Amino acid sequence: MATVKLTELFRQNRFTSSDNSFNMRPVYVNPDVVVCLREDIQTLKLLQEGDGSLPEGLDSRHEFTKLHINSGNSSFDITVVGSPDMVEEKLAASRNALLKG
């Protein structure tokens, strides 16, 4: 199982923290369980409005993609930094590397 390293944009757990701001962390995704990619317009809107809850270091050129992941018994969405095209290229490159093995 090859994974692809992406940067996830996430909020602290609302039940365990009063901090409502976003943070970033590396996330390793198995391309075989990604069902859908779509542009995350809500996060892009927060960035363009200058919302103070987003992490430092992001600028108006950043784009965001929501990945829908289905891992058998569960499915969930995550938001990653990058356009859907860029994320798809990374996921496809990982699959092609396996085929060339």
C-alpha positions as CSV (number, residue, x, y, z in Angstrom):
1,M,0.0,0.0,0.0
2,A,1.6,3.2,-1.2
3,T,0.5,6.4,0.4
4,V,0.6,10.0,-0.7
5,K,1.6,12.8,1.7
6,L,-0.7,15.8,1.7
7,T,-1.3,18.7,4.1
8,E,-4.6,18.5,6.0
9,L,-6.4,21.5,7.2
10,F,-8.5,20.6,10.3
11,R,-10.3,22.1,13.3
12,Q,-9.6,21.0,16.9
13,N,-12.2,18.6,18.2
14,R,-15.0,20.8,19.4
15,F,-15.8,18.5,22.3
16,T,-12.3,18.5,23.8
17,S,-11.1,22.0,23.0
18,S,-12.5,25.5,23.1
19,D,-10.1,26.6,20.4
20,N,-12.1,27.0,17.2
21,S,-9.2,27.8,14.9
22,F,-7.8,25.6,12.1
23,N,-4.5,23.8,12.2
24,M,-2.4,22.0,9.6
25,R,-0.7,18.6,9.7
26,P,0.7,16.1,7.3
27,V,-1.6,13.3,6.4
28,Y,-0.8,10.1,4.5
29,V,-3.6,9.0,2.2
30,N,-4.0,5.6,0.5
31,P,-5.2,6.5,-3.0
32,D,-7.2,3.3,-3.3
33,V,-9.7,4.5,-0.7
34,V,-10.3,8.0,-2.1
35,V,-13.8,8.0,-3.6
36,C,-14.3,11.6,-4.6
37,L,-12.4,14.9,-4.9
38,R,-14.1,18.3,-4.9
39,E,-13.1,21.9,-4.5
40,D,-13.7,23.1,-0.9
41,I,-15.3,26.4,-1.6
42,Q,-16.2,27.1,2.1
43,T,-12.6,27.1,3.2
44,L,-11.5,29.2,0.2
45,K,-14.2,31.7,1.2
46,L,-12.8,31.9,4.7
47,L,-9.4,32.5,3.3
48,Q,-10.5,35.3,1.0
49,E,-12.5,37.0,3.8
50,G,-9.4,37.0,6.0
51,D,-11.0,34.9,8.6
52,G,-8.6,34.8,11.6
53,S,-9.3,31.1,12.3
54,L,-7.1,29.9,9.5
55,P,-3.4,29.2,10.2
56,E,-0.6,31.7,9.4
57,G,1.2,31.2,6.1
58,L,-1.8,30.7,3.8
59,D,-2.3,33.3,1.1
60,S,-5.1,34.1,-1.4
61,R,-3.5,31.8,-4.0
62,H,-4.0,28.7,-2.0
63,E,-6.8,26.3,-3.0
64,F,-8.4,23.5,-1.0
65,T,-9.8,20.1,-1.8
66,K,-12.2,18.0,0.1
67,L,-11.4,14.2,-0.1
68,H,-14.1,11.7,0.5
69,I,-12.5,8.6,1.9
70,N,-14.2,5.2,2.2
71,S,-12.3,2.6,4.2
72,G,-14.7,-0.3,4.4
73,N,-16.8,0.2,7.5
74,S,-16.4,4.0,7.7
75,S,-16.3,7.0,5.4
76,F,-15.3,10.5,6.1
77,D,-14.2,13.8,4.5
78,I,-10.9,15.7,5.0
79,T,-9.8,19.0,3.6
80,V,-6.3,19.3,2.2
81,V,-4.3,22.2,0.8
82,G,-4.1,22.2,-3.0
83,S,-6.4,22.3,-6.0
84,P,-8.4,19.2,-7.0
85,D,-6.2,18.9,-10.1
86,M,-3.0,19.0,-8.1
87,V,-4.3,16.4,-5.5
88,E,-5.5,14.1,-8.3
89,E,-2.1,14.3,-10.0
90,K,-0.4,13.3,-6.8
91,L,-2.8,10.4,-6.2
92,A,-2.5,9.2,-9.9
93,A,1.4,9.5,-9.8
94,S,1.3,7.1,-6.8
95,R,-0.8,4.6,-8.6
96,N,1.4,4.8,-11.7
97,A,4.6,4.3,-9.7
98,L,3.1,1.0,-8.4
99,L,2.3,-0.2,-11.9
100,K,5.8,0.5,-13.1
101,G,7.1,-1.2,-10.0
